[in-house]
């Protein structure tokens, strides 16, 4: 699973992985969370949603 960018199923498993791998997993950022730029989504959300829908229909 080294090529898959998912975190381990158990938090305790992270100790078994190399530090450079753990640092790049999504689960290593739980303490910071994901910051959402509300202005960006207010300005571009509708247009991006339409483009995404068009892509899904292809």
C-alpha positions, 0 to 999 in steps of 0.5 A: 500500500506504499503507493496509495495516499491513504492513512492507516486504518488504525492510528497506532499503525502510523508508528510502523511507517517511515516518517517521510511517508507518515508526513505526507499522508492525509491523516497526518494533518488532523490537528490542523484540519483543512482550511476552506477559502469561502471567497474562492468558493463564492466566486468560482463554486457555481462555475466549477460545479458546472464544469465538474458535472459536465466532466462526470457526464462524459 
